[in-house]
Amino acid sequence: RQLENILKHTNLNAVVSLYDRASILSAASVAEQRAPQSAHPRSPYGRIVLVKDNICTTATPTTAASGILKNFKSPYDATVVKQLEAAGALVAGKTNMDEFGMGSYGLNSYHGPTTMSRIKGEERSAGGSSGGSALAVATDQCWAALGTDTGGSVRLPAAYTGVVGFKPSYGLLSRWGVIAYANSLDTVGVLGGDVDCVEGVFDALNVYDPQDPTSLLPSTRSHFGSIRARNSPLRIGIPLDYNISTLDLTVRTAWRQSLQRLQERGHTLHTVRLPATRHALSAYYVLAPAEASSNLAKYDGVRYGNRAEGVDGTPESVLFAKTRGAGFGPEVQRRILLGAFSLSAQAIDNYFIQAQKVRRLVQQDFDSVFKAPNQLVAKSLEENDNGVDVLLCPTAPTLAPFLNDAKRQDPIQAYMNDIFTVPASLAGLPAISVPISVAEEDRDRELKNRDVVESAGMQIIGQYGDDKLVLDVARELV
Ligand code: GLN
């Protein structure tokens, strides 16, 4: 059925390449005979899974939605793809994205924009950069999909399309074979229709990988979750700094309702301050382009990347410039210029170094409000009794924008969408976005003149390594 849906929904442009259909079908029937799916609600066994196009696969091209990689076919599968297949998942194809992961609307793609028309047939943004993965899940083109989240690219599209999107703690899932955008932030994430499905995929991938130098060692992993009993009631933190004046009314209502729901289940609510949050976005947009400018230097038409036409025999500088000018889209070029500037001798102190300091402050803010210590940095493993177990806040300030409005926005406006997702990225914390629909009576009271009522994405952020707790709270909300 999902394979049929992929063919039926080509107009959405969520899927950019497909594995061989006959072999998926035969694998599916073998899987079905061995173990009927109903027996395994969480297991990826025998399920169709799609993978973002910046994750290497041998069966199809891996383009990262960039012209510079339009002909690239990886000689190996990424570790996460191998792990999915080892768990019996049927990897069936690749999903559309913003070029190299840079964007929030799915518009910056060599394959053309991803287009969501689920809500009243109007064309909206499915979000980015993992917009293809999110939309494929939302339109039942797969059971689950992999995305990558550097500053919100799994959580934001999940919020816009009404699915669950999980960014695990940095270093848990392997990045081997995942095309780098900003290494210190890049995280493979999972999108699915419900928390069980997302957790099933996460469990299959949450394994140490010696090929990824930032993969967390088994000795560190073994500490997670073992320190304290996870018994209710939990202390839920409400970060007041996320309550900005431009918050959409539906989003604000959904936030209040989710807090109420958790309170009704016996958890307690506590306001907290995360003052560095207001500088997090600026810091992110210095650090991520800086790392990107260095990562993308290798795409020059000689070492990597599709060489521009007619430049053979020209001096290297011309060959590089023409290849990079033709191969990279405008947003990627902007990031390369921004990054090269903020790392340059005259600017590094005022930009890159300052942003690194803000990043540290953001991490310290989180550590000061959580009950559990951050096991990567804490000197003692003592708990802060006045701290909170998890934070609950919106994933994005607005609902999915109309595609035409998104196209008209300037880059800074687009960057503003990431305001609630980048703090957890800078701190490497686990964070999940779950769809919360706004109840009818509230719609009538508060949204009188609005005709579109949808779900808003709510984000649960946990201490480093508290991935299972974040998933558990998410399950209580949806
Ligand atoms: N919108 C953010 C950016 O463009 C998020 C990217 C991501 O998480 N890959 O940098």
Residues whose N, C-alpha, C, O or C-beta is under 5 A from the ligand:
A	BS01	LIG	G101 M102 G103 S104 G128 S129 T148 D149 T150 G151 G152 S153 D418
